[in-house]
Amino acid sequence: MTTPLTRPTLYFVGVTTKQSSIMKVFPKWSEILGLGADIAGYDAPPNAPAEAYRAIVEQIKHDPLATGALVTTHKINLLEASRDLFDELDPSAELCGEVSCLSKRDGKLIGHAKDPITSGLSWQAFVPQGHWGRTGGYVLCLGAGGSAIAISAFIASLPDAADRPKKFIAVNRTTPNLERLKKVHQKLKTDIAFEYVHNEDPLRNDELMAQLPPGSMVINATGMGKDRPGSPITDAGIFPERGLVWELNYRGELDFLHQARRQAQARQLIIEDGWIYFLHGWTQVIAEVFDITISDEVFATLDAAAASLRR
């Protein structure tokens, strides 16, 4: 259920929105950017009924004080349940079959897939230039939802072959997400070899990780450690030597992140959590919804403000 709005409000559509740092951070950001806006969380369980998604999209579409929304976890399901309510979708939303941002322009409700941009900015913040050409490493992406779609779409667009991994292996516990990911990949013009593995056994994920060449990247895109307990690998799993580890979560138990950190020195790992992804994800949506430009200087100011309030 949504409550009546009294001020311009940006919605946050997620699973456990009250636990997110953004609920403390956004008021400060709104002050810095002069938005004069509030934020409201809208929680739904993963794979919620279509009515739950349609209700929030209807609210945003018809309430003049609802400025738009950022969507996590539900990006694919929300669009599938409410595609007819959108007046426009941007090209990335059409390609990826998801929306992570809802904005309004001239009475039209527009759906955007911002994750290819935000994942790209986050990727470039920690992956050394030319890394894949030097190492021959692969990407093992544990999880095949919206983040996997966005990351793979971004890396396929990189012009320099040395910045693209030769192989991208996607693992998921259900087949529909793998099939959806495969359909997106078939639309891409790329030399990356994609593989799809249907698996939910952490021991099998350990085996897949052990087969990676040195310099490979392992991504936790499952939501485990945040929306669901645990990790997609076991404590016995060995990360690739001189590898990259990307935990897409920045809050929660973060079991996968802790597993990587225990091996960081011995395996010479570069480890990244989801904090920069979080910052880019929100600032890209805020810029779109409120039709503003966020410069590098302003981004740094927002980063500092958020870090001081980070849980």
Number of C-alpha atoms within 10 A of each C-alpha: 9 10 6 10 13 10 14 17 21 25 22 24 25 21 21 15 17 15 12 18 17 22 16 16 19 20 16 16 21 16 11 14 15 9 15 13 20 18 21 18 20 20 16 17 13 12 13 14 13 14 12 17 22 19 14 18 23 14 17 22 23 11 14 15 17 24 24 29 29 24 24 19 21 23 26 22 19 26 23 16 16 17 18 10 16 17 13 17 20 13 12 19 23 15 18 23 22 28 30 24 28 25 24 23 11 5 10 13 21 21 27 22 27 24 30 24 18 25 26 21 16 23 18 12 13 14 16 12 14 14 16 21 15 11 16 16 24 24 26 22 23 27 28 29 24 25 23 26 25 25 19 24 26 19 21 18 14 13 10 11 16 16 19 27 23 18 17 22 18 27 27 22 17 14 15 13 21 23 13 17 24 17 14 18 20 10 11 14 10 18 12 18 12 17 13 17 18 16 17 16 13 16 16 15 20 18 13 17 21 15 12 19 17 18 23 26 28 23 22 27 22 25 21 22 22 19 18 11 13 15 22 27 23 17 15 10 20 18 27 24 19 20 23 25 25 21 25 27 24 21 17 15 17 21 20 24 22 14 18 24 16 11 16 19 11 11 17 15 21 19 18 23 20 17 19 20 23 18 18 21 24 21 19 19 25 26 12 19 20 16 12 12 12 16 9 9 9 13 14 12 14 21 18 12 16 20 14 9 12 15 12
